[in-house]
Amino acid sequence: MKARLHVLAAALLLVVSGCSAGSSASVSAGPDTLSVGFTAEPANFDFTRTDGAAIPQALLYNVYEGLVKLDAQGKVVPLLAKSWTVSPDRKTYDFQLQQGVKFSNGAPFTAEDVKFSLMRVKTDWTISIKANMDVIDHVDAVAPDHARVVLSKPSNGWLFSLTSRLGAMFSPTGVADLANKPVGTGPYVVAARKRGDSVVLKANPAYWGRKPAYGTVVLKYIKDPTALNNSLFSNGIDVISAITAPDSIPQFQADDRFQVVQGTTNSEVTLAMNNARPPLNDVRVRQALTYAIDRKALLDTAWAGRGTLIGSMVPPTDPWYEDLSNVHPFDPAKAQALLTEAGATNLSLRLRIPNLPYAVSAAQVVQSQLADVGVRTTIEPLDFPAVWLKQVFTDHDYDLSIIQHVEARDITTFGKPKYYWGYDSKRVQQLLGEADSGTPEQQIADMKQVARQLNADAAADWLFLFPNVIVAKTKVGGFVQNQVSESFDLTGLAPR
């Protein structure tokens, strides 16, 4: 997310130095200020050690930048690297860097920082997707504006991974307190934070690139969907980053004060099943639960029919997308037969979900439909992100969960047996490896096979693909239709 204001450097340093969990996030509103509403608040600012979408949503491309980024069409484009070349064996990447770039603490950005940042993913990061950087063999600082990255083997996914938080550039002088004091090269700096309420971003006066149109951006965190909508109606915010109460969309469409931007996302709303825990370690039980759920009815009830039925961990914006939504059609009789065959009658499962509107609504439908085939579920809402991430994602203490997976091309997580799915398929692991190292054509063919295998194994149940529905005052422009990256990118937003 990015926005900005021309602020005296000295004054800005005073604001930044006051950034802490208890600092006030109030700002004086004006034409140079934008306020954006979100539902999930970051637990801290350190996405190197804290999983979940909330931190990169706020900071990636706005406070932190990488060598490359995803544009609105999902294409990898230059950012801190103005260009790059790839060797014929597809293992060596030479990046020519932008010059005159500084971190927000004043340190210059050079190839040494590229080396520091990329190697640090392997040594210091702890989040689940860090393994995507394991393919790096070494990084050389050839010159201050020339970084060379050498991979241990060809990787189709590696450059794409650089567009995510994994590619964020850090300074050795700026990593002492990442949880509270982010130091990046982006157009914004974190100026203040009020826990449970908001984060304030101020324009970076020393930013190397095109200055953002807004000098101050307030990220306002409001969990309740009605309260979030009312905040826009009452001028408390200017933008709702993603509508969480779909029934309210027609109300905004009928009001000429607002605009509704609709598109798609990478965000698969998934009924996660703990494949490593009985009885869900039996494929027949997982298939039974999948047959028991009417996903079209669920989408109509939980999200007013907005969204896409997909049947896999692949959105339509990925090149290996296939519509697999009808492989396991709604068939309660078949569900009951599979449960009987597996000796899994009278099941009682814990459905542990984040306390977010989409998950709560979907869970009620899942609970009702599973009850119709004799499966009892207990819905346990958990505070998100902190409690859900700890108990479900990290500790794997769940039977079922419903979660929106927002990371691009996160189908690869099914190749990691220790991931919270608990899914361990040697065939899928082999296909993922071959897809990454093969030709682009092989990648597409292999990834289609991966999606089909996951669907056949009912490794999870993909309830629907979350739509991108932004509502904003008509005075704000620059929104993109599809949400293709982890970032709520503020850099293109501007008054109109």
N, C-alpha and C positions, 0 to 999 in steps of 0.2 A: 504494500500500500504506500502511495507516495503523494506528498503534497508539500506546499512550502510558502514561506514568507521571508522577505529580506530582513534579517535581524542582525544587529551589531554583534560581532563575534564575541566581544567581551560579555555582553548581556547573555548570549546564548550559553557560554561556558558556565555562567552562574546558574542558569536554569538546569543545565545538564548535571552539574555537580550536586544539585538538590534532588536528583532522581532516586527514589527509594520506594520501598513498599508503602510507606506511610505518607509520601508527599502528596499534596493536593493536585488533582488533575483538572482543576477549573481553569478555563481560559476565557478571555474576553471575545465574544463572538463578533464577527465582522465579515466583510466581503472576501477577506483573505483566509477565512477559516472554514473548514469543512468538518462536519461531524457524521461519522458512519457507525451504524448500529450492527452489532454482532451478538450471537447467542453464547458461544463458547469462549471463555476468557483464558488466556495463557496462565499456566501455573507459575511460570517464571519466564525469563527471556533466553534460556539456554537450550536451543534445539539440538545441541550436540549430545546432551545427556537426558533430554526429556522428550519422549515420544508424543505423538498426537499432532493434529493439524493446526491448533490455535496459534502456536508461536510462528511457524513459517508463514501462515496466513497474514500475520501482522507485519513481520519483519523482512521476509524475503523480497528482494528487488526494491524495497523501500528503505531499509536501513542497511541490510547486507546485499552485496552484489557478488555474482560469480563471473567466471570468464565468459560464459554464455547464458542465454535465457531462452524461454519459450515465448514466441510472439502469439498474437491472438489466434492464429491459424494452427498453433501447435508446432511450428517450425523452429528448429534450433538456430538462433541468430547471435551475432556478436554482442558482447557487453564490455567487460573489462579487457577481453581479447578483441582487438580490432580485426584480426584475421587468424586463420590457422591452416596448416597443411597436414596431410596424413601420408605416411610412408607407404610404398607399394605392399608391404607385408601387413599393413593395417595395425601395426603395434606402436608406432612412434608418432606423436602429435607435437608439432611445433607451433606454439602460440606467440604471435606478435602482440604485445600489450599496449594499451592506451598509455600515453605519457602524461605527466603532470597530475596524476591521481594521488590523492591523499586520503588516509583514514580520518575519521572524525576527531581523533586525538592528535592529529597533526603529522603522524608518521607517514612517510612516503610509501606508495604501493609499488613494489618491484617483483621481479621473478623470484626472489628469495621468499616473498610472502606466498607465492603460488606453491613453492616447494613446501614451506611450513604448513600451509593450510591443508593440502591434499594428503601429505604424509601423516598429519595429525588425526585425520579421520581414522586411520588404521591403528593409531596408538592411544588416542585419548577419548575418542567418541565411544558412546555406549548404546546409542539407539539401535533399533532393530535393523534399519536399512543400511547401516554402515558397511556391511559386507559387499555392497555394490562397488566399493572402492578397493576391494582386495586384489583386483586384477592389476592394479598399478605395481610395477616392479620398482621403478625409481623415478625421481624428478630431478632435472638438472636446471640450474639457473645459468643459461648460456651467456646472457647479458642482462642488464637491468630490465630491458624491455623484451626479452626473449626467454620463454620458459619451454622446456622440452619434457614431455611426459612419455615414459616408455612403459608399455603394458607387457605383462608376462605372456599374453596370448591375445589374438584379435577379439574385440568385443563390440558387438553391434549396439549394446545398451549403455556403454560407458559414457559416451559423449552426452547422451540423453540424460543420464543420471547427474551430469554436471549442471543441468538446468535446475535441479532441485536444491534443497538445503545442503546436500552433500558437497555442492560446488561453491559454497559461500567462502569468500576470502576473508582471512583474519590476519591481524598483525600480532607478532610475538609480544608487542607492548600493550595489547588490548584484550587479553584473554584471562586476566586475573580474576574477574568477577562477571562472567558472562550471564549469570542468572539475573543480575541486577543492572549491569552497565554494558550494554552492547556497543561495540566499536566496529563500524563498518565503513565502506566507501560510498554508501548510497546517498540519495538526495535528502534523506531525513535522518534525524537523530531522535532517540527517545529522550524527551524533555521531562516527563513526569509520569507517575503512576499512582493511581488510587485503587487499591485492591478491592475487588467486588464492584468496581464502578467503571474505570476508564484508564486509558493510556493516551498520553499526548505526544504527538510527533511534531517536531519543529524542522523547518527547512534547514539543511546543512549549508551555511553561507560559503563554504569552501568547496562545494560540490563541483566535480570536474566536467559534468555533462550538462544537458539541457535542464535548466532550473524548473522545478515543479510549479504548477500554477497556483497552488495553495500554500501559503506560508505556515499554516498550522492545521493539523488534522487531529481530531479527537476521535479515538476508537472507543465507542461506548458499548459496554457489555450489559445486555438485558436478556435474561433467560426466558422470561415469560413472553410468549408470542403476542398476546394481547397488549401487554405493556410496551413491547417493541413497536407494534403498529401505532399505538397511541402516541408514542414519542415522536413519530414522524408527523402524525396529524397535528400535534400541538407545537411543532417547530423545535422540539428538543433535539432532533437529529435531522440531517439532510438526506441521508441515504440508509436504506436497509440492505445490507450486503447480500443477504439471502433470505427470502421470505420463509418463515417457519409455520405460518398459518395460511395454508393455500386457499381456504374459503374466503379470505379477505381480499384476494387478488381482484375480483370484479369491482369491489368497492374503490380500489385505487384506480382501476381502469376508467371508472365513470367520473373521476374527479380530475379536472383539467389542470390542477396544481401539480399533478404527479405524472411520471412516466413509468412504464413497466417494461423492463428489458428481459426477454425470455430466450433461453438457449439450453444447452446441455452442459454436462460436467464429466469429470472422471470418477465421480463419487458413486460407487456401488453400495447401495443399502443392502447389507448382507445379514442373513440369519446365520451367524457363526455357530458351528457345532464342534464340541470338543472331541475330535477324532481319537484322542488318546485315552479317553475315559469310557468305560462301559456304562451303558449299552451302546454308546455312539461310536465305539470302535468297530461295530458291525455295520457293514455297508448297507445291509437290508433295512436296518433301523433308520439310517440317514435317508435312504431313498424313500422309506415310508413317510417320514416327516415332510419330505419334499412333495410327494403326491398328495399329502393331506392339506396343503396350503393353496388356496385359490389366490394367486398373485394378482390377477386382474382386479378381483374384488378388494384385495388388500390395498392396492394402489388407489382405487376409487374411494375407499373409506379413509385411508391414512393420509392421502395426498391429493384428494379431489381429482383423481385420474390424471394428474400432471406427472410426467416422468416417462421412462421407457422400460419395458420389460426386456431383459437381456439374456438371462439364463446362464451367464458366465461372468468371469471377472474381467471382461473386455468391453469397454465402451465403443460406440460406433466411430469415434474419432481415431481409434487405433487401426493400423493397416491389416491386422489379422482378425478383425471382428467378423463373427457369424452370429445370426440370431438363433440361439439355442433355447429360447424360452419355452418351447413346446416339447422338449425332450421328455420332461417329467410333467405331463399335464395334470390338472386337478382331477384326482381320482380317489376319493375316500375309500372305496371298496378295495382297491389295490393296496392302499396304505394299510388297511386293517389286515389284509391277507399277508403282507410282508411282515408285519409285527407278529402275527401268529406263527409264521414260519420261523422267525428268529427267536421265538419263545420270549418275546418282550411285551407281554400284555401287562396292563395295569401299571404303565410307566408313570413316574412322577419326576419331573425335571425342573431345575432352577433356570429361569430366564432372567439373567442379570444384565440390565441395560443401562446406558447413560440416561440421566434425567433430562433428556432433550425432547422437544415436542414430537419430532418425527418418530423417534424410537418408542416413546410412550404410546402413540397412536397405533403404530404397527404392532407393538407387543400385544395390545388388547385383541387385535384381529387374529394374530397367531395363536394366542391362548384359546380363543373361542373355537377356531377351526381344528386345533389339535384335540380339544376336548371332544369334538364330534367323532374322533376315531379312538377315543379312550385314553388319550395321553393327557395327564394333568400337568399343568405348568404353574409355577409360582413366580410372579413377576416381582423382581427386586430392583427398583430404580437406584442407581448409584450416582453420587455426585461426579460430574464430568468437568474437567478431565482427570483430576487427581485420583479419586477413589477408583473409578473404572479402570484407569491405566494400571494402577497398582494391583488390584484384586483380579481382574479378568485378564488384561493384556500381559502383565508381568508374571503374576503368580499362577495363571491358568486355572483359577478357582471358579469354574462355571461349567454348566452343561450347555446352555444356549445363551446367545447374546444377539443383539441387533445393533449394528454399528455402521456408520457411513465411512467407507474407506475412500479417502480423498486423494491419495498419492497416485500420480500417473504410473501406469504400467505396473501396478502392484500385484499382478498375477504371479510375479516371480516369488512372492512370499510363500506360495505353496510348495516351493522347492526347498524350504527350510524346515526340517522336522521339529526344531525347537521353537518355531514361531507358535503363537498361541492357538492356531488351528489344531496343532497336534497331528497334522497330516504328513504321512511318510510314504511316498511313492517313488521307488527307484526309477520307474519309467518316466515320471514327470521330471525328476531331477536330471535324468539323462537328456531328455528332450530340451529342457531349459538350457543346459550347457551347450548342446549342439546348436540351438537357435542363436545363442549369443556369439558363438565363434564362427558360424558358417556364413555363407553369402547372404545378402539381404533377402534374396528369394527363398533360401533355406529357412531363414528366420521366420518368415511369414508362414511357411508350410508347417514348421515345427510348432510354432505358437498356436496355430489352429488345433494341432493334435493335443497340445497341453490343455487348451480350453475344453475340448471334447472329453478328455480323460477326467478332468475335474468334475465335469457335469455328470459323466457316467458313474463316478464314485460318490456323487452327492457330497463332495468335500465340504460344501456349504450350500445354502440355498440363497440365490441372488434374487432378492425380492423385487427391486427395481433400481433403475439408474436415476439418481437425483437430478431434477431439472435445475437449471440456473435461472432463478427469478429474482432480479434486482428491482427494487422500487426506489425511486428518487424524486426529489423536486425537479421540475422541468428546467430549472436554472443551472443544473449540473450536467455537463456533457462528457463524452469520452469513454463511455462504458463499452465493453466488448460483449458480444452475445454469448459466447461459450467460455466457461471457466475451465481452462486446460492445464493450469499449473497449480502449485501449492499456495501461491501468493494471491492475495487480493491486491492487485497491482494498482497503486495510486498514481503512477507516473503519467498516465494518459488522461487523467481526469482534469477538467478545467471548467470555469464558468462559461455559460453561453447566453 
